Amino acid sequence: MQVPPEQHSQNDLPSPGRGLRLLSYNIQAGVYTRHYGEYVTKGWKHLLPNRERLRNLNLIAEMLRGYDLVGLQEVDSGSLRSGFVDMTEYLAHRSGYPHWYRQVNRNIGVLAQHSNGFLSRIRPTRVSNHRLPPGNGRGAMLLEFGDGADALAVCSMHLSLSRRVRTRQLEFINELVGEREHLIVMGDLNAGCESREMQRFIDRAGLTEPTCQAATFPSWRPVRRIDHILVSHSLEIRRTRVVDYALSDHLPICVELVLPEHVELAA
């Protein structure tokens, strides 16, 4: 499904030079979990509005200011639990992003609007939303910057907990992105790079795995490496890191890279 780019300003260029700063963050709908027990004792926060959620969103917005492209998972697009706040739009305005996009994947009406979000300081040429198989509430967003062989494609997603379903989803993504020279795949993939399905996807898509040794979950004692930013071999990696900013049950992950001289992001 094609989605027209949001029109917010004419700020179409990335940070100075050929550098690009990427961030992927599962924000758990603004809920900060401090230990496993809180999934039970404070599970109500996933259903009802509370003051801490808005405070967390404001703190997250401050952290997001330093990036060019941000993929967000587990955002709410405006329901009872969020106080009817569209979190993607809210974070974009608070952080100063001129372009923002949402993808509602599981619409439970007034109770919840489970979504992916994307914030960008650069105007994409095209944006499309894709429902992942088997169609039970997971999705991927594909943003393209520029045209032709030198375009940069960024695919942001949240994959299934089931290995069998995740394998199908990665096969779908591989078909979706096709053969691209400049590709970034990012999000909560719910699997480590050592998994069979991830290795197959990385090999088939021609990607590198700069963040695969970075543990992001749970945020209070990270041991699982399930949040990723995978990039094409054509993109030079300058730095990777996990951002120590525990306001969810995940930590955000960052990649700073250098674009080839011939890649033009502005449409």
N, C-alpha and C positions, 0 to 999 in steps of 0.2 A: 504494500500500500504506500503510495507516494504521499509525503506530507510536505506542504509548502514551508520554506524557511520562515522562521519568525522575523518580523521586521521591527528592530528595536533601535538601531543606530547605523552609522556608516563606518564604525570602527572595524575595518576588515583585515587588519594586519596583525600578525603575531608579535611577540616581544622582539626587541631589536636583534638584528643578525639572523642567522639561520637556525637558531635554537628554538626548541619547542618543549614545553613542560607539560607532561601528562599526569593525571591523577585518576585512580579508580578507587571508589569508596562505597561500601555497603553501609548505609547509615541507619539501618534497622528502624526506619520511620521515625527517627529522632529519639529513640529509646536507648539509654545508656545502661548496659548490663555489666555488673561488676563481678559476678560469679554465677556458676550454673544454677544455684538455688533460686536466683532472682527470676529465672524463666518461669518458675512456679509462683513464688511469693509476690512478684510484681508483674505477672502476666496480664493483669488488667490494663496496664499501660498500652498494650497493643490494641485495646478495644475502646478506651475512653480518653478524652482529652485531659491533659494535665500541664501545669505550669513549667515543669522541668523540660518538657519536650521543646517548647519555644526557646527556652534558655539554651538548650543544646543546639538547636538550629542556628541560633545567633553565633554561638562559638564556632560551629562548623563553617559558617559563612566567613568568619574572620580568617580561618585557615585557608579557605579556597581562593582567596584573593591572589595568591602567588602563582597561579597556573593558567595555561592557555586553553587546554581541553580537559574537561572533567566528565567521567562517566560515573553515574550514581545508580546504585541498586537499592531496592527496598525503600522507595519513596512513596508517599501517599499524595494523590492528586486532588485531594479536597473531600474530606468526609468527616464524620463525627469525631473519630479518634484524633484527627489533626486539627480540630477546631475549624474545619472547612477551609484550611489553608492548603493551597497547591504548593507543595514543598519545593518542587523544581523551580517554579516561578519565584517563590519567596527567596530561595538561596541565590538565584540569578540576580535579583534586584539588590539584595543585601551585599553581594560580593562584587557587583559591578560588571556582570557579564552581559554584553549586548544581545546575545543570541542564546536561546534556551529551547529545549524540546522535551516533550514527555511522551511516554508510551504506556498506556493503561493496559495491563495484562490480565488482571483479575478484578472485575468490577462487581463489588458486592453492595452497590447502591450507596445509601447513606452510611453504612457501617465501615466500609473501607474501599479504597481505590489503589490496589497494589500496582506499582508502576516502576519503570526505569526512567531515568532522567539524564539529560546531557546538557552541559554548559559549554559555551564556546566564545572565545574572543575574536574568532574569525568567522566570517559568513560562509557557510557551506554552499557548494553549488547544488547539491541534492541531499535530501534526507528521506529515508524510507524506514518504516516499521515492519517487522516480520514476526509472525507468531511461530514459535518453535514447536516442533512435534512433541507430544501428540496433541497439542492445543489445549493444555490444561492450566494455562496461566503463566507460562514463561515466554519471554520475548527477546528479540535482538533489534538494535537500532544500527542502521548503516548510514554513515555520513561521508560524503565525498567532497573533497576540496580540490578544485581545478578540474580540467578536462583531459581526455585522452590518456595516453600511456604514462604521462608524468603526473597524473592525479594521485593524491593521497587519499586512501580509503581508511576509515576508522569504524570498526564494528564493536559496539558495546553491548554486553549481554549479562544475563543471570541464568545459569544452567541448573538442571535438575539435581536433586540429591541421589537419584537412582542411577547407578552406573549404566544400566541397559538403556535407559531413556537418554542419558547424557551422551552416549555413543551415537544415538540417532540424531541428537541435536547438533553435535559437532559435524556429522556428515552433512546435515542441512547447511550449516554455516560454510563448510568447504565449497559446496555447490553455489551458495549465494555469492561469495566473494570472488570465485573464479580464479583466474591466473592474473594476479596484480603484482606489479614490481614494488609498489610502495603501499604496504598494508600494516595496520595496527589492529590487534584484537585484544580487547580488555574487558575486565569485569570479574564478578564472583563466579568462577567456573566450577566450584565445589569439587575440585580434584587437583591432585598434585601433578607436576610435569612428568613424574615417573610412571604415572598410570598408563595403561595400554592405550586407552582411548585418546589421551592427550598426546602421547608420543606419535600416534598415527596421524592425528590432526596436524601437529607441528611439522611433521615431515612432508605431508601432502600439500600443505599450504605454503611451504618454504619459509618458515618463520624461525626466529631465534627466541630464546627464553631467558632474558636477562634477569627476571625477578623470581625465577623458580626456586631459589633457595631462601626466599624471604617468607618467614612465618607471619601470618596476619590474624589468625583465629585460634583461640578466643582472645579478645583484646587485652584481658587482664593477665594472661599467661600464654603468649602465642606459641603454638607448636605445630599448627596445620598450615600448609602452604597452598591455599585454595583461591587466593585473589591474584590475578595475573595481568601483566601487560606484555603481550607478545608482539614482536616487530619483525619486519622484513630485513633481510641481510643488507639491503640498500641503505638502511638508515643507521647512522653512526650513533652508538650509545655513549653518552657522556657520563651519566650517573644514574644509579638506581638506589632506592631506599624505601624502607617502611617508615611512615611518618608516625612518630610516637604521639598520637592524638586520640586517646581512648574515650570516645563519646558515642560508641556503638558497641556491638559485640565483635566487630571487625576493626582492624586498623587500616587506614588508607595506605595505598602503595603508589609510588611515584617513579617515573622514568623521565629523565632529561635526555633529549637526543638532538642531533644535528641533521638537518635536511640536506640532500644533495643540491648543488647549485641550480640544476635545471628544473627542480620542483617548484612550481608557482601555486600557492594556495588560494590566492584571491581569484574569484570567478572572472 
